Amino acid sequence: MKDAKKQTFDAIIIGSGQAGNPLAFALAEQNLNVALVEKGKFGGTCVNTGCTPTKAYVASAKRAWEIKIRFGNS
């Protein structure tokens, strides 16, 4: 870390989840210098492994069930 450049920010946002990303963009649009820190995948848990993927699985299962009911097991 000897070569690390010192930086200053108007806001540091921890986590790029549902609130982090919109907040970072909103502050940047106001010409603030923003740092967004994320330890995992960009988008946070909800987008990558939580809410969104789970909703996609549930929607796919529902459609499969509807097709099975409508057309049977053939």
All heavy atoms as TSV, in Angstrom:
chain	resi	resn	atom	element	x	y	z
A	1	MET	N	N	0.791	-1.204	0.000
A	1	MET	CA	C	0.000	0.000	0.000
A	1	MET	C	C	0.833	1.268	0.000
A	1	MET	O	O	0.276	2.330	0.136
A	1	MET	CB	C	-0.897	-0.019	1.229
A	1	MET	CG	C	-2.291	-0.224	0.789
A	1	MET	SD	S	-3.541	0.658	1.605
A	1	MET	CE	C	-4.878	-0.094	0.826
A	2	LYS	N	N	2.083	1.136	-0.201
A	2	LYS	CA	C	2.950	2.315	-0.235
A	2	LYS	C	C	2.580	3.265	-1.368
A	2	LYS	O	O	2.662	4.458	-1.234
A	2	LYS	CB	C	4.412	1.893	-0.396
A	2	LYS	CG	C	5.013	1.241	0.799
A	2	LYS	CD	C	6.443	0.882	0.503
A	2	LYS	CE	C	7.069	0.161	1.665
A	2	LYS	NZ	N	8.459	-0.210	1.385
A	3	ASP	N	N	2.175	2.716	-2.491
A	3	ASP	CA	C	1.881	3.528	-3.671
A	3	ASP	C	C	0.435	3.988	-3.729
A	3	ASP	O	O	0.022	4.587	-4.709
A	3	ASP	CB	C	2.207	2.735	-4.936
A	3	ASP	CG	C	3.683	2.389	-5.024
A	3	ASP	OD1	O	4.488	3.043	-4.342
A	3	ASP	OD2	O	4.027	1.458	-5.765
A	4	ALA	N	N	-0.340	3.705	-2.692
A	4	ALA	CA	C	-1.751	4.087	-2.701
A	4	ALA	C	C	-1.888	5.606	-2.740
A	4	ALA	O	O	-1.240	6.322	-1.993
A	4	ALA	CB	C	-2.470	3.519	-1.489
A	5	LYS	N	N	-2.737	6.070	-3.629
A	5	LYS	CA	C	-2.983	7.501	-3.773
A	5	LYS	C	C	-4.086	7.911	-2.810
A	5	LYS	O	O	-5.122	7.261	-2.729
A	5	LYS	CB	C	-3.410	7.788	-5.216
A	5	LYS	CG	C	-3.694	9.233	-5.490
A	5	LYS	CD	C	-4.147	9.410	-6.934
A	5	LYS	CE	C	-4.588	10.840	-7.161
A	5	LYS	NZ	N	-5.174	11.014	-8.495
A	6	LYS	N	N	-3.872	8.986	-2.095
A	6	LYS	CA	C	-4.881	9.484	-1.171
A	6	LYS	C	C	-6.008	10.129	-1.980
A	6	LYS	O	O	-5.773	10.932	-2.864
A	6	LYS	CB	C	-4.279	10.505	-0.209
A	6	LYS	CG	C	-5.267	11.023	0.796
A	6	LYS	CD	C	-4.638	12.015	1.744
A	6	LYS	CE	C	-5.687	12.554	2.683
A	6	LYS	NZ	N	-5.149	13.568	3.590
A	7	GLN	N	N	-7.238	9.719	-1.659
A	7	GLN	CA	C	-8.406	10.270	-2.330
A	7	GLN	C	C	-9.383	10.777	-1.287
A	7	GLN	O	O	-9.453	10.256	-0.186
A	7	GLN	CB	C	-9.086	9.202	-3.183
A	7	GLN	CG	C	-8.219	8.712	-4.311
A	7	GLN	CD	C	-8.938	7.679	-5.160
A	7	GLN	OE1	O	-10.047	7.260	-4.862
A	7	GLN	NE2	N	-8.312	7.265	-6.244
A	8	THR	N	N	-10.118	11.775	-1.663
A	8	THR	CA	C	-11.168	12.276	-0.772
A	8	THR	C	C	-12.502	12.168	-1.489
A	8	THR	O	O	-12.586	12.291	-2.713
A	8	THR	CB	C	-10.908	13.742	-0.367
A	8	THR	OG1	O	-10.824	14.530	-1.549
A	8	THR	CG2	C	-9.617	13.880	0.418
A	9	PHE	N	N	-13.549	11.926	-0.708
A	9	PHE	CA	C	-14.886	11.747	-1.258
A	9	PHE	C	C	-15.883	12.573	-0.466
A	9	PHE	O	O	-15.715	12.785	0.725
A	9	PHE	CB	C	-15.297	10.264	-1.194
A	9	PHE	CG	C	-14.393	9.365	-1.976
A	9	PHE	CD1	C	-13.359	8.685	-1.354
A	9	PHE	CD2	C	-14.565	9.199	-3.342
A	9	PHE	CE1	C	-12.517	7.858	-2.073
A	9	PHE	CE2	C	-13.729	8.375	-4.072
A	9	PHE	CZ	C	-12.699	7.703	-3.439
A	10	ASP	N	N	-16.924	12.999	-1.142
A	10	ASP	CA	C	-18.021	13.686	-0.467
A	10	ASP	C	C	-18.928	12.679	0.224
A	10	ASP	O	O	-19.543	12.989	1.241
A	10	ASP	CB	C	-18.840	14.503	-1.482
A	10	ASP	CG	C	-17.998	15.583	-2.144
A	10	ASP	OD1	O	-17.355	16.356	-1.411
A	10	ASP	OD2	O	-17.985	15.642	-3.382
A	11	ALA	N	N	-19.006	11.471	-0.343
A	11	ALA	CA	C	-19.840	10.419	0.243
A	11	ALA	C	C	-19.205	9.068	-0.049
A	11	ALA	O	O	-18.678	8.844	-1.139
A	11	ALA	CB	C	-21.243	10.459	-0.335
A	12	ILE	N	N	-19.253	8.182	0.930
A	12	ILE	CA	C	-18.813	6.803	0.751
A	12	ILE	C	C	-20.011	5.924	1.059
A	12	ILE	O	O	-20.560	5.968	2.162
A	12	ILE	CB	C	-17.624	6.459	1.667
A	12	ILE	CG1	C	-16.439	7.362	1.338
A	12	ILE	CG2	C	-17.253	4.980	1.517
A	12	ILE	CD1	C	-15.260	7.205	2.288
A	13	ILE	N	N	-20.423	5.135	0.082
A	13	ILE	CA	C	-21.584	4.266	0.234
A	13	ILE	C	C	-21.098	2.836	0.350
A	13	ILE	O	O	-20.340	2.353	-0.498
A	13	ILE	CB	C	-22.535	4.422	-0.966
A	13	ILE	CG1	C	-22.989	5.883	-1.057
A	13	ILE	CG2	C	-23.717	3.470	-0.854
A	13	ILE	CD1	C	-23.685	6.235	-2.335
A	14	ILE	N	N	-21.528	2.167	1.403
A	14	ILE	CA	C	-21.136	0.784	1.635
A	14	ILE	C	C	-22.278	-0.121	1.185
A	14	ILE	O	O	-23.364	-0.080	1.745
A	14	ILE	CB	C	-20.794	0.547	3.119
A	14	ILE	CG1	C	-19.653	1.480	3.526
A	14	ILE	CG2	C	-20.447	-0.912	3.365
A	14	ILE	CD1	C	-19.354	1.480	5.007
A	15	GLY	N	N	-22.022	-0.900	0.155
A	15	GLY	CA	C	-23.015	-1.828	-0.367
A	15	GLY	C	C	-23.673	-1.299	-1.625
A	15	GLY	O	O	-24.120	-0.153	-1.682
A	16	SER	N	N	-23.713	-2.164	-2.644
A	16	SER	CA	C	-24.300	-1.754	-3.926
A	16	SER	C	C	-25.656	-2.404	-4.128
A	16	SER	O	O	-26.031	-2.763	-5.236
A	16	SER	CB	C	-23.361	-2.126	-5.077
A	16	SER	OG	O	-23.244	-3.535	-5.185
A	17	GLY	N	N	-26.403	-2.536	-3.055
A	17	GLY	CA	C	-27.723	-3.153	-3.136
A	17	GLY	C	C	-28.785	-2.198	-3.643
A	17	GLY	O	O	-28.495	-1.212	-4.324
A	18	GLN	N	N	-30.023	-2.473	-3.271
A	18	GLN	CA	C	-31.164	-1.712	-3.784
A	18	GLN	C	C	-31.070	-0.222	-3.491
A	18	GLN	O	O	-31.520	0.590	-4.281
A	18	GLN	CB	C	-32.455	-2.262	-3.202
A	18	GLN	CG	C	-32.833	-3.609	-3.767
A	18	GLN	CD	C	-34.127	-4.111	-3.187
A	18	GLN	OE1	O	-34.335	-4.062	-1.981
A	18	GLN	NE2	N	-35.004	-4.602	-4.034
A	19	ALA	N	N	-30.532	0.154	-2.367
A	19	ALA	CA	C	-30.432	1.577	-2.031
A	19	ALA	C	C	-29.087	2.171	-2.444
A	19	ALA	O	O	-29.007	3.341	-2.814
A	19	ALA	CB	C	-30.651	1.782	-0.539
A	20	GLY	N	N	-28.041	1.381	-2.396
A	20	GLY	CA	C	-26.695	1.881	-2.661
A	20	GLY	C	C	-26.496	2.427	-4.058
A	20	GLY	O	O	-25.967	3.526	-4.242
A	21	ASN	N	N	-26.903	1.667	-5.053
A	21	ASN	CA	C	-26.712	2.110	-6.443
A	21	ASN	C	C	-27.472	3.389	-6.766
A	21	ASN	O	O	-26.880	4.347	-7.286
A	21	ASN	CB	C	-27.105	0.998	-7.422
A	21	ASN	CG	C	-26.130	-0.161	-7.376
A	21	ASN	OD1	O	-25.001	-0.007	-6.961
A	21	ASN	ND2	N	-26.593	-1.318	-7.798
A	22	PRO	N	N	-28.778	3.454	-6.490
A	22	PRO	CA	C	-29.496	4.696	-6.809
A	22	PRO	C	C	-28.946	5.898	-6.045
A	22	PRO	O	O	-28.876	6.998	-6.598
A	22	PRO	CB	C	-30.936	4.406	-6.386
A	22	PRO	CG	C	-31.052	2.925	-6.345
A	22	PRO	CD	C	-29.690	2.417	-6.016
A	23	LEU	N	N	-28.555	5.679	-4.808
A	23	LEU	CA	C	-27.994	6.781	-4.026
A	23	LEU	C	C	-26.690	7.265	-4.637
A	23	LEU	O	O	-26.462	8.469	-4.775
A	23	LEU	CB	C	-27.784	6.355	-2.572
A	23	LEU	CG	C	-27.169	7.396	-1.653
A	23	LEU	CD1	C	-28.017	8.664	-1.605
A	23	LEU	CD2	C	-26.971	6.811	-0.259
A	24	ALA	N	N	-25.826	6.339	-5.028
A	24	ALA	CA	C	-24.548	6.713	-5.634
A	24	ALA	C	C	-24.763	7.525	-6.910
A	24	ALA	O	O	-24.112	8.550	-7.124
A	24	ALA	CB	C	-23.723	5.462	-5.929
A	25	PHE	N	N	-25.688	7.072	-7.756
A	25	PHE	CA	C	-25.960	7.798	-9.000
A	25	PHE	C	C	-26.563	9.178	-8.718
A	25	PHE	O	O	-26.206	10.167	-9.359
A	25	PHE	CB	C	-26.884	6.991	-9.914
A	25	PHE	CG	C	-26.170	5.903	-10.654
A	25	PHE	CD1	C	-26.328	4.575	-10.288
A	25	PHE	CD2	C	-25.332	6.198	-11.717
A	25	PHE	CE1	C	-25.673	3.567	-10.968
A	25	PHE	CE2	C	-24.668	5.194	-12.403
A	25	PHE	CZ	C	-24.841	3.875	-12.023
A	26	ALA	N	N	-27.477	9.247	-7.759
A	26	ALA	CA	C	-28.114	10.530	-7.431
A	26	ALA	C	C	-27.086	11.535	-6.918
A	26	ALA	O	O	-27.104	12.713	-7.301
A	26	ALA	CB	C	-29.218	10.325	-6.395
A	27	LEU	N	N	-26.195	11.080	-6.067
A	27	LEU	CA	C	-25.162	11.980	-5.537
A	27	LEU	C	C	-24.177	12.394	-6.630
A	27	LEU	O	O	-23.756	13.548	-6.692
A	27	LEU	CB	C	-24.435	11.323	-4.371
A	27	LEU	CG	C	-25.286	11.063	-3.125
A	27	LEU	CD1	C	-24.498	10.282	-2.082
A	27	LEU	CD2	C	-25.811	12.358	-2.539
A	28	ALA	N	N	-23.824	11.458	-7.498
A	28	ALA	CA	C	-22.901	11.773	-8.593
A	28	ALA	C	C	-23.517	12.784	-9.557
A	28	ALA	O	O	-22.814	13.656	-10.081
A	28	ALA	CB	C	-22.508	10.499	-9.327
A	29	GLU	N	N	-24.830	12.683	-9.773
A	29	GLU	CA	C	-25.503	13.651	-10.641
A	29	GLU	C	C	-25.481	15.056	-10.050
A	29	GLU	O	O	-25.639	16.033	-10.776
A	29	GLU	CB	C	-26.945	13.216	-10.900
A	29	GLU	CG	C	-27.051	12.058	-11.874
A	29	GLU	CD	C	-28.478	11.575	-12.058
A	29	GLU	OE1	O	-29.378	12.013	-11.300
A	29	GLU	OE2	O	-28.689	10.758	-12.962
A	30	GLN	N	N	-25.285	15.137	-8.735
A	30	GLN	CA	C	-25.178	16.437	-8.071
A	30	GLN	C	C	-23.716	16.889	-8.005
A	30	GLN	O	O	-23.360	17.769	-7.234
A	30	GLN	CB	C	-25.754	16.355	-6.663
A	30	GLN	CG	C	-27.236	16.058	-6.638
A	30	GLN	CD	C	-27.760	15.860	-5.230
A	30	GLN	OE1	O	-27.199	16.359	-4.259
A	30	GLN	NE2	N	-28.858	15.119	-5.112
A	31	ASN	N	N	-22.882	16.261	-8.822
A	31	ASN	CA	C	-21.451	16.576	-8.917
A	31	ASN	C	C	-20.693	16.325	-7.619
A	31	ASN	O	O	-19.707	17.009	-7.343
A	31	ASN	CB	C	-21.229	18.009	-9.412
A	31	ASN	CG	C	-21.674	18.176	-10.845
A	31	ASN	OD1	O	-21.486	17.273	-11.659
A	31	ASN	ND2	N	-22.283	19.295	-11.146
A	32	LEU	N	N	-21.142	15.364	-6.837
A	32	LEU	CA	C	-20.404	14.965	-5.644
A	32	LEU	C	C	-19.453	13.829	-6.012
A	32	LEU	O	O	-19.739	13.019	-6.894
A	32	LEU	CB	C	-21.358	14.514	-4.536
A	32	LEU	CG	C	-22.302	15.591	-3.998
A	32	LEU	CD1	C	-23.283	14.994	-3.007
A	32	LEU	CD2	C	-21.513	16.711	-3.339
A	33	ASN	N	N	-18.325	13.770	-5.344
A	33	ASN	CA	C	-17.345	12.720	-5.551
A	33	ASN	C	C	-17.742	11.545	-4.660
A	33	ASN	O	O	-17.687	11.643	-3.441
A	33	ASN	CB	C	-15.947	13.242	-5.219
A	33	ASN	CG	C	-14.864	12.305	-5.689
A	33	ASN	OD1	O	-15.104	11.409	-6.480
A	33	ASN	ND2	N	-13.660	12.517	-5.186
A	34	VAL	N	N	-18.149	10.441	-5.265
A	34	VAL	CA	C	-18.746	9.324	-4.536
A	34	VAL	C	C	-17.900	8.070	-4.685
A	34	VAL	O	O	-17.436	7.744	-5.776
A	34	VAL	CB	C	-20.169	9.033	-5.060
A	34	VAL	CG1	C	-20.809	7.888	-4.307
A	34	VAL	CG2	C	-21.034	10.280	-4.988
A	35	ALA	N	N	-17.731	7.346	-3.572
A	35	ALA	CA	C	-17.108	6.023	-3.599
A	35	ALA	C	C	-18.179	5.006	-3.224
A	35	ALA	O	O	-18.900	5.184	-2.242
A	35	ALA	CB	C	-15.954	5.952	-2.606
A	36	LEU	N	N	-18.271	3.954	-4.020
A	36	LEU	CA	C	-19.218	2.873	-3.754
A	36	LEU	C	C	-18.394	1.625	-3.460
A	36	LEU	O	O	-17.633	1.156	-4.305
A	36	LEU	CB	C	-20.134	2.658	-4.959
A	36	LEU	CG	C	-21.161	1.547	-4.873
A	36	LEU	CD1	C	-22.122	1.781	-3.703
A	36	LEU	CD2	C	-21.945	1.448	-6.168
A	37	VAL	N	N	-18.541	1.078	-2.260
A	37	VAL	CA	C	-17.745	-0.067	-1.817
A	37	VAL	C	C	-18.652	-1.295	-1.738
A	37	VAL	O	O	-19.690	-1.264	-1.085
A	37	VAL	CB	C	-17.125	0.212	-0.427
A	37	VAL	CG1	C	-16.305	-0.973	0.037
A	37	VAL	CG2	C	-16.304	1.484	-0.450
A	38	GLU	N	N	-18.241	-2.358	-2.412
A	38	GLU	CA	C	-19.006	-3.609	-2.398
A	38	GLU	C	C	-18.030	-4.765	-2.226
A	38	GLU	O	O	-17.083	-4.891	-2.989
A	38	GLU	CB	C	-19.791	-3.759	-3.704
A	38	GLU	CG	C	-20.493	-5.091	-3.877
A	38	GLU	CD	C	-21.499	-5.379	-2.794
A	38	GLU	OE1	O	-22.430	-4.574	-2.599
A	38	GLU	OE2	O	-21.349	-6.409	-2.110
A	39	LYS	N	N	-18.242	-5.599	-1.219
A	39	LYS	CA	C	-17.325	-6.708	-0.986
A	39	LYS	C	C	-17.617	-7.917	-1.867
A	39	LYS	O	O	-16.770	-8.772	-2.066
A	39	LYS	CB	C	-17.334	-7.137	0.480
A	39	LYS	CG	C	-18.580	-7.846	0.922
A	39	LYS	CD	C	-18.463	-8.321	2.358
A	39	LYS	CE	C	-19.733	-9.066	2.751
A	39	LYS	NZ	N	-19.647	-9.612	4.079
A	40	GLY	N	N	-18.823	-7.984	-2.386
A	40	GLY	CA	C	-19.203	-9.125	-3.227
A	40	GLY	C	C	-19.495	-8.679	-4.637
A	40	GLY	O	O	-18.849	-7.788	-5.185
A	41	LYS	N	N	-20.515	-9.302	-5.213
A	41	LYS	CA	C	-20.914	-8.957	-6.578
A	41	LYS	C	C	-21.678	-7.644	-6.600
A	41	LYS	O	O	-22.466	-7.364	-5.711
A	41	LYS	CB	C	-21.799	-10.061	-7.158
A	41	LYS	CG	C	-21.084	-11.373	-7.349
A	41	LYS	CD	C	-22.018	-12.405	-7.915
A	41	LYS	CE	C	-21.302	-13.719	-8.120
A	41	LYS	NZ	N	-22.225	-14.761	-8.592
A	42	PHE	N	N	-21.437	-6.869	-7.649
A	42	PHE	CA	C	-22.133	-5.600	-7.813
A	42	PHE	C	C	-23.631	-5.857	-7.884
A	42	PHE	O	O	-24.083	-6.744	-8.593
A	42	PHE	CB	C	-21.654	-4.903	-9.091
A	42	PHE	CG	C	-22.170	-3.514	-9.251
A	42	PHE	CD1	C	-21.627	-2.479	-8.527
A	42	PHE	CD2	C	-23.215	-3.246	-10.105
A	42	PHE	CE1	C	-22.104	-1.187	-8.658
A	42	PHE	CE2	C	-23.702	-1.965	-10.257
A	42	PHE	CZ	C	-23.142	-0.938	-9.529
A	43	GLY	N	N	-24.383	-5.110	-7.121
A	43	GLY	CA	C	-25.832	-5.288	-7.070
A	43	GLY	C	C	-26.294	-5.856	-5.738
A	43	GLY	O	O	-27.460	-5.798	-5.407
A	44	GLY	N	N	-25.363	-6.416	-4.989
A	44	GLY	CA	C	-25.704	-6.929	-3.665
A	44	GLY	C	C	-26.433	-8.262	-3.691
A	44	GLY	O	O	-26.606	-8.892	-4.732
A	45	THR	N	N	-26.880	-8.675	-2.541
A	45	THR	CA	C	-27.524	-9.972	-2.369
A	45	THR	C	C	-28.836	-10.082	-3.119
A	45	THR	O	O	-29.117	-11.084	-3.780
A	45	THR	CB	C	-27.765	-10.244	-0.872
A	45	THR	OG1	O	-26.509	-10.214	-0.206
A	45	THR	CG2	C	-28.429	-11.580	-0.647
A	46	CYS	N	N	-29.670	-9.061	-3.049
A	46	CYS	CA	C	-31.008	-9.138	-3.644
A	46	CYS	C	C	-30.940	-9.433	-5.139
A	46	CYS	O	O	-31.621	-10.320	-5.630
A	46	CYS	CB	C	-31.782	-7.849	-3.389
A	46	CYS	SG	S	-33.501	-7.955	-3.908
A	47	VAL	N	N	-30.114	-8.729	-5.850
A	47	VAL	CA	C	-30.028	-8.886	-7.303
A	47	VAL	C	C	-29.361	-10.205	-7.691
A	47	VAL	O	O	-29.774	-10.866	-8.634
A	47	VAL	CB	C	-29.260	-7.700	-7.927
A	47	VAL	CG1	C	-28.954	-7.947	-9.391
A	47	VAL	CG2	C	-30.034	-6.420	-7.745
A	48	ASN	N	N	-28.344	-10.611	-6.953
A	48	ASN	CA	C	-27.527	-11.756	-7.359
A	48	ASN	C	C	-27.970	-13.108	-6.810
A	48	ASN	O	O	-27.876	-14.114	-7.501
A	48	ASN	CB	C	-26.067	-11.506	-6.984
A	48	ASN	CG	C	-25.475	-10.395	-7.802
A	48	ASN	OD1	O	-25.314	-10.531	-8.996
A	48	ASN	ND2	N	-25.181	-9.277	-7.172
A	49	THR	N	N	-28.415	-13.166	-5.570
A	49	THR	CA	C	-28.751	-14.468	-4.989
A	49	THR	C	C	-30.050	-14.469	-4.203
A	49	THR	O	O	-30.512	-15.524	-3.796
A	49	THR	CB	C	-27.639	-14.945	-4.030
A	49	THR	OG1	O	-27.473	-13.971	-2.993
A	49	THR	CG2	C	-26.339	-15.168	-4.755
A	50	GLY	N	N	-30.636	-13.314	-3.979
A	50	GLY	CA	C	-31.816	-13.240	-3.118
A	50	GLY	C	C	-33.096	-13.036	-3.885
A	50	GLY	O	O	-33.558	-13.899	-4.626
A	51	CYS	N	N	-33.666	-11.868	-3.726
A	51	CYS	CA	C	-35.013	-11.544	-4.221
A	51	CYS	C	C	-35.205	-11.827	-5.702
A	51	CYS	O	O	-36.119	-12.557	-6.080
A	51	CYS	CB	C	-35.308	-10.071	-3.979
A	51	CYS	SG	S	-34.909	-9.492	-2.332
A	52	THR	N	N	-34.401	-11.245	-6.543
A	52	THR	CA	C	-34.613	-11.329	-7.985
A	52	THR	C	C	-34.501	-12.762	-8.510
A	52	THR	O	O	-35.414	-13.225	-9.205
A	52	THR	CB	C	-33.651	-10.381	-8.732
A	52	THR	OG1	O	-33.839	-9.060	-8.208
A	52	THR	CG2	C	-33.894	-10.396	-10.226
A	53	PRO	N	N	-33.431	-13.508	-8.209
A	53	PRO	CA	C	-33.373	-14.893	-8.685
A	53	PRO	C	C	-34.508	-15.750	-8.129
A	53	PRO	O	O	-35.067	-16.582	-8.842
A	53	PRO	CB	C	-32.010	-15.389	-8.198
A	53	PRO	CG	C	-31.193	-14.156	-8.071
A	53	PRO	CD	C	-32.163	-13.110	-7.595
A	54	THR	N	N	-34.865	-15.537	-6.861
A	54	THR	CA	C	-35.946	-16.313	-6.258
A	54	THR	C	C	-37.263	-16.045	-6.979
A	54	THR	O	O	-38.019	-16.972	-7.278
A	54	THR	CB	C	-36.084	-15.985	-4.758
A	54	THR	OG1	O	-34.850	-16.301	-4.119
A	54	THR	CG2	C	-37.208	-16.747	-4.114
A	55	LYS	N	N	-37.537	-14.787	-7.289
A	55	LYS	CA	C	-38.760	-14.450	-8.012
A	55	LYS	C	C	-38.768	-15.079	-9.401
A	55	LYS	O	O	-39.810	-15.519	-9.886
A	55	LYS	CB	C	-38.925	-12.937	-8.103
A	55	LYS	CG	C	-39.297	-12.314	-6.770
A	55	LYS	CD	C	-39.379	-10.804	-6.869
A	55	LYS	CE	C	-39.678	-10.211	-5.495
A	55	LYS	NZ	N	-39.650	-8.759	-5.507
A	56	ALA	N	N	-37.608	-15.148	-10.045
A	56	ALA	CA	C	-37.520	-15.771	-11.367
A	56	ALA	C	C	-37.811	-17.268	-11.265
A	56	ALA	O	O	-38.518	-17.825	-12.107
A	56	ALA	CB	C	-36.138	-15.529	-11.972
A	57	TYR	N	N	-37.282	-17.929	-10.243
A	57	TYR	CA	C	-37.551	-19.361	-10.045
A	57	TYR	C	C	-39.033	-19.603	-9.800
A	57	TYR	O	O	-39.626	-20.518	-10.359
A	57	TYR	CB	C	-36.750	-19.920	-8.868
A	57	TYR	CG	C	-35.260	-19.972	-9.068
A	57	TYR	CD1	C	-34.395	-19.684	-8.030
A	57	TYR	CD2	C	-34.697	-20.319	-10.297
A	57	TYR	CE1	C	-33.025	-19.727	-8.198
A	57	TYR	CE2	C	-33.333	-20.362	-10.478
A	57	TYR	CZ	C	-32.494	-20.074	-9.423
A	57	TYR	OH	O	-31.140	-20.111	-9.585
A	58	VAL	N	N	-39.626	-18.778	-8.951
A	58	VAL	CA	C	-41.049	-18.936	-8.637
A	58	VAL	C	C	-41.901	-18.714	-9.881
A	58	VAL	O	O	-42.832	-19.476	-10.154
A	58	VAL	CB	C	-41.469	-17.980	-7.493
A	58	VAL	CG1	C	-42.973	-17.951	-7.321
A	58	VAL	CG2	C	-40.794	-18.386	-6.190
A	59	ALA	N	N	-41.594	-17.696	-10.665
A	59	ALA	CA	C	-42.350	-17.418	-11.887
A	59	ALA	C	C	-42.211	-18.573	-12.883
A	59	ALA	O	O	-43.199	-18.985	-13.502
A	59	ALA	CB	C	-41.882	-16.109	-12.519
A	60	SER	N	N	-40.998	-19.116	-13.020
A	60	SER	CA	C	-40.785	-20.244	-13.930
A	60	SER	C	C	-41.552	-21.472	-13.463
A	60	SER	O	O	-42.165	-22.180	-14.274
A	60	SER	CB	C	-39.292	-20.582	-14.018
A	60	SER	OG	O	-38.584	-19.512	-14.576
A	61	ALA	N	N	-41.530	-21.743	-12.176
A	61	ALA	CA	C	-42.256	-22.895	-11.630
A	61	ALA	C	C	-43.758	-22.730	-11.839
A	61	ALA	O	O	-44.463	-23.692	-12.177
A	61	ALA	CB	C	-41.935	-23.066	-10.149
A	62	LYS	N	N	-44.261	-21.518	-11.661
A	62	LYS	CA	C	-45.690	-21.255	-11.863
A	62	LYS	C	C	-46.086	-21.527	-13.308
A	62	LYS	O	O	-47.113	-22.148	-13.576
A	62	LYS	CB	C	-46.015	-19.818	-11.470
A	62	LYS	CG	C	-47.480	-19.481	-11.599
A	62	LYS	CD	C	-47.772	-18.055	-11.174
A	62	LYS	CE	C	-49.254	-17.756	-11.342
A	62	LYS	NZ	N	-49.563	-16.364	-11.062
A	63	ARG	N	N	-45.257	-21.051	-14.258
A	63	ARG	CA	C	-45.562	-21.272	-15.676
A	63	ARG	C	C	-45.524	-22.758	-16.005
A	63	ARG	O	O	-46.373	-23.260	-16.744
A	63	ARG	CB	C	-44.575	-20.524	-16.584
A	63	ARG	CG	C	-44.612	-19.025	-16.446
A	63	ARG	CD	C	-45.965	-18.438	-16.841
A	63	ARG	NE	N	-45.978	-17.018	-16.591
A	63	ARG	CZ	C	-46.526	-16.430	-15.525
A	63	ARG	NH1	N	-47.116	-17.158	-14.603
A	63	ARG	NH2	N	-46.503	-15.134	-15.356
A	64	ALA	N	N	-44.544	-23.474	-15.468
A	64	ALA	CA	C	-44.448	-24.919	-15.708
A	64	ALA	C	C	-45.692	-25.631	-15.162
A	64	ALA	O	O	-46.240	-26.534	-15.802
A	64	ALA	CB	C	-43.185	-25.475	-15.069
A	65	TRP	N	N	-46.132	-25.233	-13.986
A	65	TRP	CA	C	-47.339	-25.816	-13.386
A	65	TRP	C	C	-48.561	-25.534	-14.259
A	65	TRP	O	O	-49.367	-26.421	-14.498
A	65	TRP	CB	C	-47.526	-25.263	-11.981
A	65	TRP	CG	C	-48.776	-25.767	-11.308
A	65	TRP	CD1	C	-49.960	-25.106	-11.167
A	65	TRP	CD2	C	-48.976	-27.056	-10.734
A	65	TRP	NE1	N	-50.872	-25.893	-10.529
A	65	TRP	CE2	C	-50.293	-27.110	-10.244
A	65	TRP	CE3	C	-48.172	-28.175	-10.581
A	65	TRP	CZ2	C	-50.823	-28.219	-9.619
A	65	TRP	CZ3	C	-48.691	-29.291	-9.947
A	65	TRP	CH2	C	-49.999	-29.300	-9.484
A	66	GLU	N	N	-48.690	-24.296	-14.745
A	66	GLU	CA	C	-49.827	-23.942	-15.586
A	66	GLU	C	C	-49.842	-24.769	-16.875
A	66	GLU	O	O	-50.899	-25.218	-17.325
A	66	GLU	CB	C	-49.799	-22.448	-15.911
A	66	GLU	CG	C	-50.093	-21.569	-14.718
A	66	GLU	CD	C	-49.810	-20.100	-14.970
A	66	GLU	OE1	O	-49.213	-19.731	-16.016
A	66	GLU	OE2	O	-50.174	-19.289	-14.084
A	67	ILE	N	N	-48.658	-24.985	-17.464
A	67	ILE	CA	C	-48.566	-25.784	-18.689
A	67	ILE	C	C	-48.936	-27.237	-18.382
A	67	ILE	O	O	-49.661	-27.875	-19.149
A	67	ILE	CB	C	-47.157	-25.677	-19.293
A	67	ILE	CG1	C	-46.966	-24.265	-19.868
A	67	ILE	CG2	C	-46.925	-26.742	-20.363
A	67	ILE	CD1	C	-45.555	-23.937	-20.257
A	68	LYS	N	N	-48.457	-27.743	-17.264
A	68	LYS	CA	C	-48.762	-29.124	-16.891
A	68	LYS	C	C	-50.268	-29.305	-16.681
A	68	LYS	O	O	-50.847	-30.286	-17.144
A	68	LYS	CB	C	-48.012	-29.500	-15.611
A	68	LYS	CG	C	-48.263	-30.914	-15.176
A	68	LYS	CD	C	-47.478	-31.247	-13.920
A	68	LYS	CE	C	-47.800	-32.677	-13.482
A	68	LYS	NZ	N	-47.144	-33.015	-12.238
A	69	ILE	N	N	-50.885	-28.358	-16.009
A	69	ILE	CA	C	-52.343	-28.438	-15.758
A	69	ILE	C	C	-53.111	-28.366	-17.085
A	69	ILE	O	O	-54.048	-29.106	-17.322
A	69	ILE	CB	C	-52.793	-27.312	-14.806
A	69	ILE	CG1	C	-52.161	-27.498	-13.427
A	69	ILE	CG2	C	-54.303	-27.232	-14.720
A	69	ILE	CD1	C	-52.521	-28.789	-12.730
A	70	ARG	N	N	-52.666	-27.468	-17.956
A	70	ARG	CA	C	-53.392	-27.255	-19.215
A	70	ARG	C	C	-53.206	-28.397	-20.219
A	70	ARG	O	O	-54.148	-28.816	-20.878
A	70	ARG	CB	C	-52.932	-25.937	-19.849
A	70	ARG	CG	C	-53.686	-25.612	-21.101
A	70	ARG	CD	C	-53.388	-24.227	-21.574
A	70	ARG	NE	N	-54.160	-23.961	-22.794
A	70	ARG	CZ	C	-54.068	-22.861	-23.479
A	70	ARG	NH1	N	-53.274	-21.903	-23.067
A	70	ARG	NH2	N	-54.781	-22.693	-24.559
A	71	PHE	N	N	-51.979	-28.911	-20.332
A	71	PHE	CA	C	-51.683	-29.885	-21.373
A	71	PHE	C	C	-51.443	-31.304	-20.832
A	71	PHE	O	O	-51.254	-32.229	-21.618
A	71	PHE	CB	C	-50.468	-29.442	-22.192
A	71	PHE	CG	C	-50.705	-28.153	-22.903
A	71	PHE	CD1	C	-50.099	-26.972	-22.473
A	71	PHE	CD2	C	-51.525	-28.093	-24.026
A	71	PHE	CE1	C	-50.310	-25.783	-23.141
A	71	PHE	CE2	C	-51.743	-26.900	-24.699
A	71	PHE	CZ	C	-51.139	-25.735	-24.250
A	72	GLY	N	N	-51.378	-31.453	-19.533
A	72	GLY	CA	C	-51.159	-32.790	-18.963
A	72	GLY	C	C	-49.699	-33.192	-18.977
A	72	GLY	O	O	-48.804	-32.385	-19.209
A	73	ASN	N	N	-49.452	-34.465	-18.729
A	73	ASN	CA	C	-48.089	-34.997	-18.604
A	73	ASN	C	C	-47.525	-35.562	-19.885
A	73	ASN	O	O	-46.514	-36.228	-19.884
A	73	ASN	CB	C	-48.056	-36.099	-17.530
A	73	ASN	CG	C	-48.194	-35.550	-16.133
A	73	ASN	OD1	O	-47.797	-34.420	-15.881
A	73	ASN	ND2	N	-48.757	-36.335	-15.248
A	74	SER	N	N	-48.130	-35.326	-21.007
A	74	SER	CA	C	-47.665	-35.950	-22.253
A	74	SER	C	C	-46.433	-35.375	-22.767
A	74	SER	O	O	-45.474	-35.066	-22.616
A	74	SER	CB	C	-48.693	-35.832	-23.360
A	74	SER	OG	O	-49.320	-34.580	-23.387
